[in-house]
Amino acid sequence: MTAQVPGPAERVFAQFLALQKQARAAVDIDNLAYVLVNDAQPLFGYRHAALLIAGRAQAVTGISQVEPHAPFVAFVERAASQLLSQGASAKPQVVNASALTEQTRADWQSLSAGAVFWLPLLDRRHQLFGGLWVAREQPWSEAEQALLIQLGDCYSHAWLALQPRKPWRLRWPRKKILAVALAASLLMLLPVRQSVLAPAEVVALNGQVVAAPLDGVITEFLVKPNQLVSKGDILLRFDATSIKAQADVAERSLNVAEAELKANAQRAFADADSSARIDLFAARVEQKRAERDYARELLARSEVRAERDGIAVFADAQRWTGKPVQTGERLMEIADPNQAELRIELAVGDALDFKTGSEVALFLDSDPLHRHAARLQRSAYEAQQTASGQLAYRLDAEFASAPPRIGLRGTAKLFGDRGPLALYLLRRPLAALRQTVGL
């Protein structure tokens, strides 16, 4: 006796039962999502299927990782959203192109197949939490639609067994969402102090700038950064070789001019021409004396001395040693270590209406847990380019107590007037939107 060969209906029913078994046997959500979009393909012969949960694509046929910004993913999410807005996404149906917008229909023709069946996934209260977009070229028969509907119930049950709670977008009722939105809106109106952050540095107050007194090359620095100096101490020396030679030449030229003047004065008693040239030689002597005095003055300037007590504020002596400098170029600063102020570089985008006396808090990079209080004293009206190449306003603040060491850097927090929390959080996005849109 030979076994009976199963017919097409028996094979379809066997495949249908196998699909239900595979769905219920899934060990986690990712495995179930793969089963939902791939395993039914041999039975229904579709080109692709996309699983959407709470309006977002979770799995696509033949793809291991869904790219959120892919054209097909964006199209499927948009089409499902339009079905939901029409109230037609909670029932299984063959999707009618007329229910979608013109742009969505155009994307459908280029990204999906012609016949699409929408299989909703419902919870125990028959509320929608997801769905399957199943597309193929052939129309869907009534028998295939019946099988898909039954399979959808199985898929919903399997999904809820692994993820019993809905995504938050669908879990909350509309009244609760409105209440939360209202509470958030009221919270955004809460008045808070406006504040911004800006890089800052502790600088000397009323310090004496030491500038280059002549054009030349610095040969030696006799002080170190932050070293205590007294009035009259030598700070640095310039290369005086050429200046000494110039002074010697000027001295010899003066001696020659004086000798010529003396000899001509002696001949003036007997020679009328010599008497007439006495004024010329006297003027030449004065000229040479002026040149000698100037050379001596330059020679004296080759040693730069401190004009007050304090500390020498500069970065590095090696930076200047052997480097040619020009007259007036800033070399260092002599400052009182007990007198310092805070210099702030406020970016143009953060320039709020800060008034004189506004509160400032400094957090040093070397001690970020300690707060140094200060008060705003001056603010520039014109922005200038900083060392980093950005435009910023210079602000000066006075410390309320003993200032930190000169040269320390950190972050300053400037406090302004009170305003709504929404303005504090959205000030930068609103400014960018206004610059972009022009509203």
C-alpha positions in Angstrom: 0.0 0.0 0.0 1.5 3.3 -1.1 1.3 6.5 0.9 -1.0 9.2 -0.4 0.8 12.2 -2.0 -0.2 15.4 -0.3 -2.0 17.9 -2.5 -1.3 21.6 -2.9 -3.8 22.5 -0.1 -2.1 20.2 2.3 1.3 21.6 1.5 0.1 25.2 2.0 -1.5 24.2 5.3 1.7 22.6 6.4 3.7 25.6 5.5 1.2 27.8 7.4 1.5 25.7 10.5 5.3 25.8 10.3 5.2 29.6 10.1 3.2 29.8 13.2 5.5 27.5 15.0 8.6 29.5 14.0 7.0 32.7 15.2 6.2 31.3 18.6 9.6 29.7 18.9 11.5 33.0 18.5 13.8 33.6 21.5 13.9 37.4 21.3 12.5 40.4 19.5 15.3 40.6 16.9 14.8 36.9 16.0 11.1 37.3 15.8 11.4 40.4 13.6 13.6 38.4 11.2 11.0 35.6 11.1 8.1 38.0 10.4 9.7 39.6 7.3 11.5 36.6 5.8 10.0 33.2 6.6 6.7 33.7 4.8 8.3 34.6 1.5 8.3 31.0 0.1 4.6 30.6 0.9 3.3 34.0 -0.5 6.0 34.8 -3.0 6.3 38.5 -2.1 9.2 40.7 -3.1 9.7 42.2 0.2 8.0 42.8 3.6 8.7 45.6 6.1 7.9 45.3 9.8 6.8 48.6 11.5 6.4 49.0 15.3 5.0 52.3 16.6 5.5 53.9 13.2 9.2 52.9 12.8 10.7 50.2 10.6 12.2 47.4 12.6 13.0 44.9 9.9 13.0 44.5 6.1 13.2 41.4 4.0 16.8 40.4 3.1 18.4 43.2 5.3 20.2 42.5 8.5 20.4 46.1 9.8 17.7 48.7 8.9 19.1 52.1 7.8 16.7 54.7 9.3 17.3 57.2 6.5 17.1 54.7 3.5 14.6 55.8 0.8 12.5 52.6 1.1 12.4 52.8 4.9 11.3 56.4 4.7 8.6 55.6 2.1 7.1 52.7 4.2 7.0 54.8 7.4 5.3 57.7 5.5 2.8 55.4 3.9 1.9 53.7 7.2 1.6 57.1 8.8 -0.9 58.2 6.1 -3.0 55.0 6.6 -3.0 55.7 10.4 -4.1 59.3 9.9 -7.1 58.0 7.8 -8.1 55.5 10.5 -7.6 52.6 8.1 -4.5 51.0 9.5 -6.2 48.9 12.2 -7.8 46.5 9.7 -6.0 44.1 7.2 -6.5 45.3 3.7 -5.0 45.5 0.2 -3.6 49.0 0.1 -5.3 51.3 -2.4 -3.0 53.8 -4.0 -5.7 56.5 -3.9 -5.5 56.6 -0.1 -1.9 57.9 -0.3 -0.5 61.3 -1.3 0.8 61.9 -4.8 4.4 61.9 -3.7 4.0 58.7 -1.8 2.4 57.0 -4.8 5.4 58.1 -6.9 7.7 56.6 -4.4 5.6 53.4 -4.4 6.1 52.9 -8.1 9.9 53.2 -7.8 10.6 51.5 -4.5 7.9 48.8 -3.9 5.8 46.3 -5.8 2.4 46.9 -7.3 0.2 44.8 -5.0 0.6 45.6 -1.2 -1.2 44.0 1.7 -1.2 45.8 5.0 -1.3 43.3 7.9 -1.9 45.1 11.2 -0.6 43.9 14.5 -3.1 44.4 17.4 -2.8 43.9 21.1 -5.4 42.2 23.3 -7.5 45.3 23.3 -7.5 45.4 19.6 -5.4 48.5 19.5 -2.7 48.9 16.8 0.9 48.7 17.8 2.5 47.8 14.5 2.0 46.2 11.1 3.5 44.4 8.1 3.9 46.0 4.7 3.9 43.0 2.3 4.4 43.8 -1.4 4.5 41.6 -4.5 3.7 41.9 -8.2 0.7 39.5 -8.3 -2.7 40.5 -6.9 -3.7 39.0 -3.5 -6.4 36.3 -3.7 -9.1 36.0 -1.0 -7.5 32.7 0.3 -4.1 34.3 0.7 -5.6 37.3 2.5 -7.4 34.9 4.9 -4.2 33.1 5.6 -2.4 36.4 6.2 -5.0 37.6 8.6 -4.7 34.4 10.6 -1.0 34.7 10.5 -1.2 38.3 11.7 -3.0 37.1 14.9 -0.2 34.6 15.5 2.5 37.3 14.9 0.7 39.7 17.3 0.5 37.1 20.0 4.2 36.2 19.6 5.3 39.8 19.6 3.3 40.6 22.8 4.7 37.5 24.5 8.2 38.8 24.0 7.4 42.5 24.5 4.2 42.8 26.6 4.5 46.6 27.0 3.8 48.8 24.0 6.3 51.4 22.8 5.7 54.7 24.8 4.4 56.4 21.7 1.4 54.1 21.7 1.2 53.2 25.4 0.0 56.4 26.8 -3.6 57.6 26.3 -4.2 60.9 24.6 -5.3 62.7 27.7 -2.1 61.8 29.5 0.0 62.9 26.6 -1.9 66.2 26.6 -1.4 66.6 30.4 2.4 66.0 30.0 2.6 68.4 27.2 0.7 71.1 29.2 3.0 70.5 32.2 6.1 70.8 30.0 4.7 74.0 28.5 4.2 75.5 31.9 7.7 74.4 32.9 9.1 76.2 29.9 7.6 79.4 31.2 9.3 79.1 34.5 11.6 82.2 35.0 15.3 81.4 35.3 18.4 83.5 35.2 19.9 83.7 31.8 23.6 82.7 31.7 26.3 82.0 29.2 29.8 80.4 29.4 33.0 82.0 28.0 36.7 81.4 28.2 38.5 83.6 30.7 42.0 84.4 32.0 43.3 86.1 35.2 45.3 89.1 34.1 47.2 91.8 35.9 45.4 94.9 37.1 47.2 98.2 36.4 50.4 96.4 35.4 53.4 98.1 33.8 54.0 97.0 30.2 57.7 96.5 29.4 58.2 97.2 25.7 61.2 97.0 23.5 63.1 100.3 23.8 65.0 99.9 20.5 65.2 97.7 17.4 67.6 94.8 18.0 68.1 91.2 19.2 67.6 90.1 22.8 70.6 88.2 24.0 69.7 87.4 27.6 66.7 87.3 29.9 67.8 87.8 33.5 64.3 87.0 35.1 62.0 84.0 34.9 58.3 84.0 34.5 56.4 85.1 37.7 59.7 86.0 39.4 59.6 88.8 42.0 61.6 91.9 40.9 62.5 95.2 42.5 62.7 98.6 41.1 66.0 99.0 39.1 66.6 95.3 38.6 67.9 94.4 35.1 65.2 92.4 33.3 66.9 91.7 29.9 69.8 92.7 27.7 69.9 93.5 24.0 72.8 92.7 21.7 74.9 96.0 22.1 77.8 95.2 19.7 76.6 97.5 16.9 75.4 100.1 19.4 78.9 100.2 21.1 80.6 100.5 17.7 78.2 103.3 16.8 78.9 105.1 20.1 82.7 104.8 19.6 82.4 106.2 16.1 80.3 109.0 17.3 82.8 109.8 20.0 85.7 109.9 17.6 83.7 112.0 15.1 83.0 114.5 17.9 86.8 114.6 18.8 87.7 115.3 15.2 85.0 118.0 14.9 86.2 119.7 18.2 89.8 119.6 16.9 88.8 121.2 13.6 86.9 123.9 15.5 89.9 124.6 17.8 92.4 124.8 14.9 90.1 127.0 12.9 89.6 129.3 15.9 93.3 129.8 16.2 93.7 130.7 12.5 90.8 133.1 12.7 93.0 135.8 14.1 95.1 136.0 10.9 92.8 134.5 8.3 89.4 136.1 7.5 88.2 132.9 5.8 88.8 130.8 8.9 86.9 133.4 11.0 83.9 133.1 8.6 83.9 129.2 9.0 83.9 129.2 12.8 80.1 129.0 12.9 80.1 126.1 10.5 82.6 124.1 12.6 80.7 124.9 15.8 77.5 123.6 14.3 79.3 120.5 13.2 80.5 119.9 16.7 77.0 120.2 18.1 75.8 117.7 15.5 78.5 115.2 16.4 77.8 115.7 20.1 74.1 115.0 19.5 75.0 111.8 17.6 77.2 110.7 20.4 74.6 111.4 23.0 72.0 109.5 21.1 74.4 106.5 20.7 75.1 106.6 24.4 71.3 106.7 25.1 70.8 103.6 22.9 73.6 101.9 24.7 72.0 102.6 28.0 68.6 101.3 26.6 70.3 97.9 25.8 69.7 97.0 29.4 66.0 97.1 30.3 65.4 97.7 34.0 62.2 97.4 36.1 60.5 100.6 37.0 58.5 99.2 39.8 58.3 96.3 42.3 56.2 93.3 41.3 56.4 90.0 39.4 57.5 89.5 35.8 54.5 88.3 33.8 55.5 86.6 30.5 55.3 83.2 28.9 58.8 81.9 28.1 62.2 83.5 27.9 63.4 81.1 25.2 60.7 82.5 23.0 62.4 85.9 22.9 66.1 85.0 23.3 67.9 85.5 20.0 64.8 86.9 18.3 64.9 90.4 16.6 62.3 92.8 18.0 61.1 96.2 17.0 60.7 99.3 19.1 57.5 99.2 21.1 57.0 95.5 20.9 55.5 94.1 24.1 58.0 91.8 26.0 56.5 91.4 29.5 54.5 93.0 32.2 55.4 94.0 35.8 52.4 93.5 38.0 51.4 93.4 41.6 50.5 89.7 42.4 47.7 91.0 44.8 46.0 93.1 42.1 44.4 91.1 39.3 41.2 91.1 37.3 39.3 88.7 35.1 39.4 89.1 31.3 36.6 87.3 29.5 36.3 86.6 25.7 32.5 86.4 25.1 31.5 85.0 21.7 29.3 87.1 19.5 26.5 84.5 19.6 26.4 84.7 23.5 26.4 88.4 23.8 23.4 89.0 26.1 22.6 92.4 27.7 25.0 92.2 30.6 25.1 95.2 32.7 27.9 96.7 34.9 27.9 94.9 38.2 26.4 91.6 36.8 27.5 88.5 38.7 30.3 86.4 37.2 31.6 83.0 38.4 35.0 81.7 37.4 35.9 78.0 37.4 39.6 77.5 36.8 40.8 74.6 34.6 43.3 73.7 37.4 40.6 73.8 40.1 37.1 73.3 38.5 35.4 72.6 41.8 36.3 75.9 43.4 34.2 78.9 42.4 35.7 82.4 42.3 33.1 85.2 42.5 33.5 88.4 40.5 31.5 91.4 39.2 31.4 92.8 35.7 33.2 96.1 35.3 33.6 96.9 31.7 32.4 95.4 28.4 33.6 96.3 24.9 31.2 97.7 22.3 33.1 96.2 19.3 34.0 92.6 18.8 37.6 91.7 18.0 39.3 88.7 16.6 40.8 86.4 19.3 43.9 84.2 19.0 41.7 81.3 18.0 40.4 83.3 15.0 36.9 83.9 16.4 35.1 87.2 17.0 34.5 87.9 20.7 33.7 90.8 23.0 36.2 91.6 25.7 34.8 91.9 29.2 36.6 92.8 32.4 35.5 91.7 35.9 36.7 92.5 39.4 37.2 89.7 41.9 35.1 89.9 45.1 37.9 88.5 47.2 41.6 87.5 46.9 42.2 86.9 43.2 43.8 83.7 41.8 47.3 83.6 40.4 47.9 85.8 37.4 48.0 83.7 34.2 45.5 81.0 35.2 42.7 80.3 32.7 39.3 78.8 33.0 35.6 79.2 32.2 33.5 82.1 33.3 29.8 81.9 33.8 28.0 85.3 33.3 24.6 85.8 34.8 22.0 88.1 33.2 18.4 89.0 33.8 15.7 86.4 34.4 13.8 85.0 31.5 11.6 81.9 30.6 13.3 78.5 30.7 12.3 78.0 27.0 14.4 81.0 26.0 17.3 79.7 28.1 17.2 76.2 26.4 16.2 77.3 22.9 18.0 80.6 22.4 20.8 79.1 20.2 18.4 77.0 18.1 16.0 79.9 17.6 18.9 82.2 16.6 20.1 79.6 14.1 16.5 79.2 12.7 16.2 82.9 12.4 19.5 83.2 10.5 18.5 80.4 8.2 14.8 81.1 7.6 14.9 84.9 8.2 11.8 85.0 10.5 
